[in-house]
Amino acid sequence: MNRKGIRPIHCLILLPLLLVGCWDRQELNHLAIISALGIEQAQDGKITVFTQEINPRTLKGGGMGATSEGGGGGKTLLRSETGETVPDALFKLQKKVGRRLFWGHTMLVVFGERAVRQGIQPQIDFLIRHPQMRLRANVFISEDPGAILGIQAPVESTAARTIRNMVDLRRRKAMDINQLAQMMAGDAQTAIIPYIQPVDKTIPYIHGSAILKKGKWVGKLNQEITEGVLWHRNEMKNGVISLKIPEGRRDIGIRVVNSQVDMIPKIEQGEWRMTVRIHAEDDIEVNETDLSMRNPRFVRMVEEAAEKEIYTLAQKMLQKVQHDLKADILGFAETFHRRYPREWEQVKDRWDQVFPRVKVKVQVKVDVERVGMTNRPAGLPMEKVKKK
């Protein structure tokens, strides 16, 4: 046989090797798609896990993007199991589920308050190591993770999707698994995580934040103090502030459309100082006064009232975070480390004692960018509008 005839034979022999198919395929109808994971510590010290599983019976054709059928059953299924560790509990749970647990679509991890008080470093280690777990999954803390994952969302497909949308609408920077691990291993070893609780059986609500130090619970911040922290962390991108204007004797509502925060560290004669400069751009959304915003003096009056409001909030926040909780969730440690690396090496092991003594100076500048579609108060007769 000549060489020209051998070449086609070789091709026919080698061709089947390229047609191996999807050897590692995972059929959708063999998977239990987990949209959210809850982790809590049981009363006996063991770990309880909760999973929010997409209910395949409510999906036409079993696809993730399919619409809900009119049949009975919720959109998601809540399962739970207890074990010595998270892997142990999930292994036991897998034995009870007829499908393989699949984590590729997990968008939410909710830690229980009891688990956080005991420390969640081992659980974070598991989430980071798991080959299927999405490191971009958002992290929350709740008093009852099972109640959060058991919510049957009335509009969205899952409660996890509802919570994700709530974070996006607030334009608040969400905390994901990877970011949490980095903050826990950072200079200050602290983290701030949104605290979530159910309003009723169908509505989850983000209310305040939980503070962690070295992976353990330190305290909880209400919504007002949380907003103060967001200002300092340069994460306040959207918010509404109601202002009392003395001359107008009523309220003016402004919306924060943009903000920028600069932190300037300084060490002088052994004293550690931090200057925090906050610059906000706002729009006037409602004017209940009789003041015309055509007058620059009245606009400046609004800006000064907003500056005072933000400054007061910053002082309340510093009292709570710096002096009461003594937890540096403001990024001071990283800022000093970058600017003064030698001095930082001397105090890094006792930063918990140094942080409360840092002298903080807050400077606020507010600019009203837009006053809306009208300068004068709508619906008020011209003769009653104060122009000067």
C-alpha positions in Angstrom: 0.0 0.0 0.0 1.4 3.4 -1.0 1.8 6.3 1.5 -1.1 8.2 0.0 -3.5 5.3 0.9 -2.0 5.1 4.5 -2.8 8.7 5.4 -6.6 8.4 5.1 -6.5 5.3 7.2 -4.5 7.0 10.0 -7.1 9.9 9.9 -10.0 7.4 10.3 -8.2 5.8 13.3 -7.4 9.1 15.0 -10.8 10.8 14.4 -12.8 8.8 17.0 -10.3 10.0 19.7 -11.5 13.5 19.1 -15.2 12.6 19.4 -15.1 11.7 23.1 -18.3 13.8 23.8 -19.1 15.6 27.1 -17.6 13.0 29.5 -18.2 15.3 32.5 -21.6 16.5 31.5 -24.2 17.2 34.2 -27.8 16.8 33.1 -30.2 19.5 34.5 -32.7 16.9 35.6 -30.1 15.2 37.7 -29.1 18.4 39.7 -30.6 20.1 42.7 -29.8 23.7 41.9 -29.0 25.6 45.1 -29.8 29.3 45.0 -28.9 30.2 48.6 -27.1 28.6 51.6 -27.7 29.2 55.3 -25.3 28.3 58.1 -26.2 28.4 61.8 -24.9 26.8 65.0 -27.3 24.4 66.6 -28.0 24.4 70.4 -25.7 21.4 70.9 -22.8 23.2 69.2 -23.1 21.4 65.9 -23.6 23.1 62.5 -26.9 23.3 60.8 -27.1 24.1 57.1 -30.1 25.3 55.2 -30.4 25.2 51.4 -32.8 27.0 49.1 -33.3 24.7 46.2 -35.1 25.7 42.9 -38.2 23.6 42.7 -38.1 21.9 39.3 -41.9 21.3 39.4 -42.6 25.0 39.1 -40.4 25.4 36.0 -41.7 24.6 32.5 -39.2 22.3 30.9 -37.0 22.4 33.9 -34.9 25.3 32.7 -33.6 28.1 34.9 -35.1 30.8 32.8 -38.5 29.2 32.5 -41.7 30.7 33.8 -43.6 29.4 36.8 -46.5 27.0 36.2 -49.8 27.4 37.8 -49.5 24.1 39.7 -49.1 23.9 43.5 -45.9 24.1 45.4 -43.5 26.9 46.1 -40.9 28.2 43.7 -38.1 27.0 46.1 -37.6 24.1 48.5 -36.1 24.6 51.9 -34.0 21.7 53.3 -31.8 21.5 56.4 -29.4 19.1 58.1 -27.1 19.1 61.1 -23.5 17.8 61.3 -20.2 18.3 63.0 -19.0 20.7 60.3 -20.5 22.3 57.1 -19.2 19.5 54.8 -20.5 16.8 57.2 -24.0 18.4 57.3 -24.0 18.8 53.5 -22.9 15.2 53.1 -25.8 14.1 55.2 -28.2 16.3 53.3 -27.0 14.9 50.0 -28.1 11.4 51.1 -31.6 12.7 51.5 -31.8 14.5 48.1 -32.5 12.5 45.0 -30.4 14.9 42.9 -26.8 16.0 43.1 -26.4 19.3 45.0 -25.2 21.9 42.5 -23.7 25.2 43.7 -23.0 27.0 40.4 -26.0 29.3 40.7 -25.7 30.0 44.5 -26.0 33.8 44.9 -26.5 34.1 48.6 -24.9 32.9 51.8 -26.7 33.7 55.1 -24.9 33.2 58.4 -26.8 32.8 61.6 -26.1 35.1 64.5 -25.1 32.2 66.8 -22.6 30.9 64.3 -21.0 34.3 63.9 -20.7 34.7 67.7 -18.7 31.5 67.8 -16.6 32.5 64.7 -17.1 31.8 61.0 -13.5 31.4 59.9 -13.8 27.6 59.3 -17.0 28.1 57.3 -15.3 30.8 55.2 -12.4 28.4 54.6 -14.9 25.8 53.3 -16.7 28.2 51.0 -13.3 29.4 49.5 -12.1 25.8 49.0 -15.3 24.5 47.4 -14.7 24.1 43.6 -18.3 24.9 42.7 -19.0 27.7 45.1 -19.3 31.2 43.5 -17.0 33.5 45.4 -19.2 36.4 44.2 -22.1 35.1 46.2 -23.4 37.8 48.6 -23.0 37.3 52.3 -25.5 38.4 54.9 -26.2 37.8 58.6 -29.6 37.0 60.1 -31.1 35.9 63.4 -32.8 33.0 61.6 -31.2 31.9 58.3 -33.9 29.3 57.8 -36.7 31.9 57.9 -34.8 34.0 55.3 -34.3 31.1 52.9 -37.8 29.8 53.4 -39.4 33.0 52.1 -41.5 32.4 49.0 -40.8 35.6 46.9 -44.1 36.9 45.4 -42.4 38.5 42.3 -38.9 37.2 41.8 -38.1 33.5 41.3 -36.3 33.2 44.6 -35.8 35.1 47.8 -32.1 35.2 46.9 -32.9 37.1 43.8 -35.1 39.5 45.7 -32.3 40.3 48.2 -29.8 40.7 45.4 -32.1 43.2 43.7 -32.6 45.1 47.0 -28.8 45.6 47.3 -28.6 46.8 43.7 -31.5 49.3 44.1 -29.8 50.8 47.2 -26.6 51.0 45.2 -24.9 49.7 48.3 -21.7 47.8 47.8 -22.6 44.2 48.5 -20.2 41.9 50.5 -19.3 38.7 48.8 -17.4 35.6 50.0 -14.1 36.7 48.5 -14.3 40.2 49.9 -15.2 38.9 53.3 -12.2 36.6 53.4 -9.9 39.4 52.4 -11.3 41.8 55.1 -10.9 39.1 57.7 -7.3 38.6 56.8 -6.6 42.4 56.3 -4.7 44.8 58.6 -7.7 45.5 60.9 -9.2 41.9 60.6 -12.7 43.4 60.7 -15.7 43.2 58.4 -19.1 44.8 58.1 -21.9 42.6 56.8 -25.5 43.6 56.0 -28.0 42.3 58.6 -31.2 40.9 57.1 -34.5 39.9 58.7 -38.0 38.9 57.4 -40.7 41.5 57.7 -43.3 38.8 57.0 -43.3 35.4 55.2 -42.8 37.0 51.8 -40.5 40.1 52.3 -36.9 40.1 53.5 -35.5 43.4 54.7 -31.9 44.7 55.0 -31.8 46.5 58.4 -28.5 47.7 59.6 -25.2 45.8 59.7 -23.3 43.3 61.8 -19.6 44.0 62.8 -17.1 41.2 62.9 -13.6 41.2 64.4 -11.3 38.3 63.7 -14.2 36.4 62.3 -16.5 36.8 65.4 -19.4 38.9 66.3 -18.6 42.3 67.9 -21.9 44.2 67.6 -24.7 45.4 65.5 -25.3 48.8 63.9 -28.7 50.3 63.3 -29.6 51.7 59.8 -28.6 55.3 60.7 -25.1 54.4 62.0 -24.7 52.0 59.0 -25.2 54.9 56.7 -22.5 56.8 58.6 -20.1 54.0 58.0 -21.0 53.9 54.3 -20.1 57.6 54.0 -16.7 57.0 55.5 -16.1 53.9 53.3 -17.0 55.8 50.2 -19.9 53.5 49.6 -22.8 56.0 49.9 -23.8 56.4 46.3 -27.6 56.8 46.8 -29.6 58.1 49.7 -32.2 60.6 50.8 -31.7 63.2 53.5 -34.5 65.4 55.0 -33.3 68.8 56.1 -34.9 71.3 58.4 -34.4 74.8 57.0 -34.7 77.5 59.8 -35.7 80.3 57.4 -38.2 78.2 55.5 -39.5 76.5 58.7 -40.2 73.3 56.8 -38.4 70.4 55.2 -36.4 70.1 52.0 -35.6 66.6 50.8 -32.4 66.0 48.9 -31.1 62.9 47.2 -27.4 61.9 47.2 -26.4 61.2 43.6 -22.7 60.9 44.0 -20.1 61.1 46.8 -16.3 61.0 47.2 -14.3 60.4 50.4 -10.6 61.0 50.9 -8.8 59.9 54.0 -5.5 61.7 54.8 -3.5 60.0 57.6 -0.8 61.9 59.6 1.5 60.9 62.5 2.9 63.9 64.3 4.8 63.7 67.6 3.5 60.3 68.3 -0.1 61.2 67.7 -2.1 59.4 65.0 -4.5 61.6 63.2 -6.9 61.1 60.3 -8.6 63.7 58.2 -11.8 62.5 56.4 -13.0 64.7 53.6 -16.5 64.0 52.3 -17.8 65.6 49.1 -21.4 64.9 48.1 -23.4 65.9 45.1 -27.1 66.2 45.7 -30.4 66.9 43.9 -33.3 68.6 45.5 -36.3 66.3 45.3 -38.9 68.1 47.4 -39.2 71.7 48.6 -41.8 72.1 51.3 -40.7 75.6 52.2 -41.6 79.0 50.6 -38.0 79.6 49.4 -37.2 80.0 45.8 -34.2 78.0 44.7 -33.5 80.6 42.1 -31.7 82.5 44.8 -28.2 81.2 45.3 -28.3 82.2 49.0 -31.2 79.7 49.6 -29.3 77.0 47.7 -26.3 77.5 49.9 -28.5 77.4 52.9 -29.6 73.9 51.8 -26.0 72.8 51.3 -25.0 74.0 54.7 -27.9 72.2 56.3 -26.8 69.0 54.5 -23.2 69.4 55.5 -24.3 69.8 59.2 -26.5 66.7 58.9 -23.7 64.5 57.4 -21.2 65.8 60.0 -23.5 65.0 62.9 -24.1 61.6 61.5 -20.3 61.0 61.2 -19.8 62.0 64.8 -22.5 59.5 66.0 -20.9 56.8 63.9 -17.4 57.5 65.2 -18.6 57.3 68.8 -20.2 53.9 68.2 -17.6 52.3 66.0 -14.3 53.8 67.2 -15.0 54.2 70.9 -17.8 51.8 71.8 -17.1 48.8 69.6 -13.4 49.6 68.9 -13.6 48.0 65.5 -11.8 49.6 62.6 -14.3 49.0 59.8 -13.4 52.4 58.3 -10.2 51.4 56.6 -7.9 53.4 58.9 -5.5 50.5 59.3 -4.9 50.0 55.6 -4.6 53.8 55.0 -1.9 54.2 57.7 -0.2 51.1 56.5 0.2 52.5 53.0 1.3 55.9 54.2 3.5 54.9 57.1 4.7 51.3 56.7 7.5 51.5 59.3 5.3 53.0 62.0 2.6 50.5 61.1 4.9 47.6 61.8 5.3 48.9 65.3 1.6 49.0 66.2 0.0 46.4 64.0 -0.2 43.8 66.8 -1.9 46.3 69.1 -4.0 48.2 66.6 -7.1 47.5 68.8 -5.6 49.8 71.4 -4.3 52.4 69.0 -7.4 52.8 66.8 -9.7 54.3 69.6 -7.0 57.0 70.2 -6.8 58.1 66.6 -7.8 61.8 66.3 -10.4 62.1 63.6 -11.3 65.3 61.8 -14.3 65.3 59.5 -14.7 67.8 56.7 -17.9 67.9 54.7 -18.6 69.7 51.4 -22.0 69.4 49.7 -22.9 70.8 46.3 -26.5 71.0 45.1 -26.3 70.0 41.4 -29.9 70.3 40.4 -33.0 71.8 41.9 -35.5 69.9 39.8 -37.9 71.0 37.1 -38.9 74.1 38.9 -37.1 76.8 41.0 -40.0 77.9 43.1 -42.2 75.7 45.4 -44.9 74.1 43.1 -48.5 74.9 43.9 -47.6 78.0 46.0 -48.9 81.4 44.8 -46.2 83.7 43.5 -46.8 86.4 46.1 -46.1 83.9 48.9 -42.8 82.7 47.4 -39.8 84.1 49.2 -37.3 85.2 46.6 -34.8 87.2 48.7 
